[in-house]
């Protein structure tokens, strides 16, 4: 019956050393990739914040323009009401003048 050799050979040590070296290289590469991704995420967050600020500024500007348009529309509506009342009075006078 064959037996198991309990000795550690140079080949075994080289294999273990190569496995640890590979694991270390993989760990370093993963850490480098994580740092690059974190940097990219920071850039994207910064761009998003800038874009958000610009949109909020544009919204505030549009809001003030909308308020001024509403004010002008309200004034125009009041003027039209005044014109309609004047026309009604003119029509009433014409009807009275024709009735004489």
C-alpha atoms as a printed R data frame, in Angstrom:
    type eleno elety resid chain resno       x       y       z
1   ATOM     1    CA   UNK     A     1   0.000   0.000   0.000
2   ATOM     2    CA   UNK     A     2   1.435   3.415  -0.952
3   ATOM     3    CA   UNK     A     3   2.043   5.877   1.851
4   ATOM     4    CA   UNK     A     4   1.830   9.626   2.141
5   ATOM     5    CA   UNK     A     5   5.137  11.427   2.219
6   ATOM     6    CA   UNK     A     6   5.035  13.901   5.137
7   ATOM     7    CA   UNK     A     7   8.132  15.789   4.066
8   ATOM     8    CA   UNK     A     8   8.061  19.327   2.655
9   ATOM     9    CA   UNK     A     9  10.107  19.606  -0.451
10  ATOM    10    CA   UNK     A    10  11.555  22.636  -2.195
11  ATOM    11    CA   UNK     A    11   8.851  22.291  -4.848
12  ATOM    12    CA   UNK     A    12   6.166  22.507  -2.139
13  ATOM    13    CA   UNK     A    13   7.763  25.647  -0.719
14  ATOM    14    CA   UNK     A    14   8.025  27.241  -4.164
15  ATOM    15    CA   UNK     A    15   4.361  26.449  -4.876
16  ATOM    16    CA   UNK     A    16   3.249  27.979  -1.556
17  ATOM    17    CA   UNK     A    17   5.461  31.010  -2.147
18  ATOM    18    CA   UNK     A    18   4.043  31.460  -5.667
19  ATOM    19    CA   UNK     A    19   0.477  31.208  -4.290
20  ATOM    20    CA   UNK     A    20   1.175  33.888  -1.666
21  ATOM    21    CA   UNK     A    21   2.877  36.106  -4.251
22  ATOM    22    CA   UNK     A    22  -0.100  35.743  -6.599
23  ATOM    23    CA   UNK     A    23  -2.517  36.535  -3.775
24  ATOM    24    CA   UNK     A    24  -0.452  39.627  -2.859
25  ATOM    25    CA   UNK     A    25  -0.359  40.846  -6.442
26  ATOM    26    CA   UNK     A    26  -4.116  40.278  -6.809
27  ATOM    27    CA   UNK     A    27  -4.716  42.151  -3.533
28  ATOM    28    CA   UNK     A    28  -2.594  45.096  -4.683
29  ATOM    29    CA   UNK     A    29  -4.353  45.218  -8.060
30  ATOM    30    CA   UNK     A    30  -7.756  45.120  -6.356
31  ATOM    31    CA   UNK     A    31  -6.778  47.933  -3.983
32  ATOM    32    CA   UNK     A    32  -5.508  50.013  -6.902
33  ATOM    33    CA   UNK     A    33  -8.782  49.444  -8.772
34  ATOM    34    CA   UNK     A    34 -10.792  50.377  -5.673
35  ATOM    35    CA   UNK     A    35  -8.859  53.651  -5.344
36  ATOM    36    CA   UNK     A    36  -9.442  54.438  -9.036
37  ATOM    37    CA   UNK     A    37 -13.162  53.710  -8.689
38  ATOM    38    CA   UNK     A    38 -13.415  55.869  -5.557
39  ATOM    39    CA   UNK     A    39 -11.719  58.704  -7.407
40  ATOM    40    CA   UNK     A    40 -14.123  58.328 -10.346
41  ATOM    41    CA   UNK     A    41 -17.109  58.250  -7.987
42  ATOM    42    CA   UNK     A    42 -15.862  61.482  -6.409
43  ATOM    43    CA   UNK     A    43 -15.625  63.134  -9.822
44  ATOM    44    CA   UNK     A    44 -19.128  62.000 -10.759
45  ATOM    45    CA   UNK     A    45 -20.529  63.252  -7.447
46  ATOM    46    CA   UNK     A    46 -18.853  66.611  -8.032
47  ATOM    47    CA   UNK     A    47 -20.306  66.827 -11.544
48  ATOM    48    CA   UNK     A    48 -23.749  65.917 -10.229
49  ATOM    49    CA   UNK     A    49 -23.561  68.604  -7.550
50  ATOM    50    CA   UNK     A    50 -22.494  71.202 -10.116
51  ATOM    51    CA   UNK     A    51 -25.310  70.152 -12.430
52  ATOM    52    CA   UNK     A    52 -27.787  70.269  -9.533
53  ATOM    53    CA   UNK     A    53 -26.665  73.773  -8.595
54  ATOM    54    CA   UNK     A    54 -27.017  74.941 -12.192
55  ATOM    55    CA   UNK     A    55 -30.512  73.447 -12.452
56  ATOM    56    CA   UNK     A    56 -31.588  75.079  -9.199
57  ATOM    57    CA   UNK     A    57 -30.269  78.429 -10.402
58  ATOM    58    CA   UNK     A    58 -32.083  78.054 -13.734
59  ATOM    59    CA   UNK     A    59 -35.266  77.062 -11.904
60  ATOM    60    CA   UNK     A    60 -35.094  80.143  -9.687
61  ATOM    61    CA   UNK     A    61 -34.593  82.322 -12.768
62  ATOM    62    CA   UNK     A    62 -37.529  80.719 -14.549
63  ATOM    63    CA   UNK     A    63 -39.655  81.102 -11.440
64  ATOM    64    CA   UNK     A    64 -39.035  84.851 -11.302
65  ATOM    65    CA   UNK     A    65 -39.822  85.147 -15.017
66  ATOM    66    CA   UNK     A    66 -43.036  83.217 -14.487
67  ATOM    67    CA   UNK     A    67 -44.048  85.564 -11.671
68  ATOM    68    CA   UNK     A    68 -43.468  88.598 -13.902
69  ATOM    69    CA   UNK     A    69 -45.505  87.008 -16.715
70  ATOM    70    CA   UNK     A    70 -48.321  86.281 -14.254
71  ATOM    71    CA   UNK     A    71 -48.236  89.888 -13.042
72  ATOM    72    CA   UNK     A    72 -48.392  91.242 -16.606
73  ATOM    73    CA   UNK     A    73 -51.222  88.837 -17.434
74  ATOM    74    CA   UNK     A    74 -53.173  89.989 -14.371
75  ATOM    75    CA   UNK     A    75 -52.699  93.645 -15.374
76  ATOM    76    CA   UNK     A    76 -53.768  92.876 -18.938
77  ATOM    77    CA   UNK     A    77 -56.834  91.067 -17.606
78  ATOM    78    CA   UNK     A    78 -57.772  94.088 -15.514
79  ATOM    79    CA   UNK     A    79 -57.311  96.366 -18.541
80  ATOM    80    CA   UNK     A    80 -59.521  94.125 -20.653
81  ATOM    81    CA   UNK     A    81 -62.211  94.217 -17.960
82  ATOM    82    CA   UNK     A    82 -62.073  98.017 -18.008
83  ATOM    83    CA   UNK     A    83 -62.347  98.052 -21.822
84  ATOM    84    CA   UNK     A    84 -65.314  95.675 -21.733
85  ATOM    85    CA   UNK     A    85 -67.085  97.883 -19.168
86  ATOM    86    CA   UNK     A    86 -66.462 100.960 -21.330
87  ATOM    87    CA   UNK     A    87 -67.811  99.172 -24.396
88  ATOM    88    CA   UNK     A    88 -70.906  98.112 -22.463
89  ATOM    89    CA   UNK     A    89 -71.548 101.734 -21.448
90  ATOM    90    CA   UNK     A    90 -71.062 102.889 -25.064
91  ATOM    91    CA   UNK     A    91 -73.499 100.247 -26.315
92  ATOM    92    CA   UNK     A    92 -76.042 101.277 -23.712
93  ATOM    93    CA   UNK     A    93 -75.752 104.935 -24.771
94  ATOM    94    CA   UNK     A    94 -76.113 103.998 -28.448
95  ATOM    95    CA   UNK     A    95 -79.215 101.972 -27.708
96  ATOM    96    CA   UNK     A    96 -80.698 104.898 -25.763
97  ATOM    97    CA   UNK     A    97 -79.789 107.323 -28.584
98  ATOM    98    CA   UNK     A    98 -81.389 105.059 -31.188
99  ATOM    99    CA   UNK     A    99 -84.524 104.699 -29.086
100 ATOM   100    CA   UNK     A   100 -85.213 108.443 -29.095
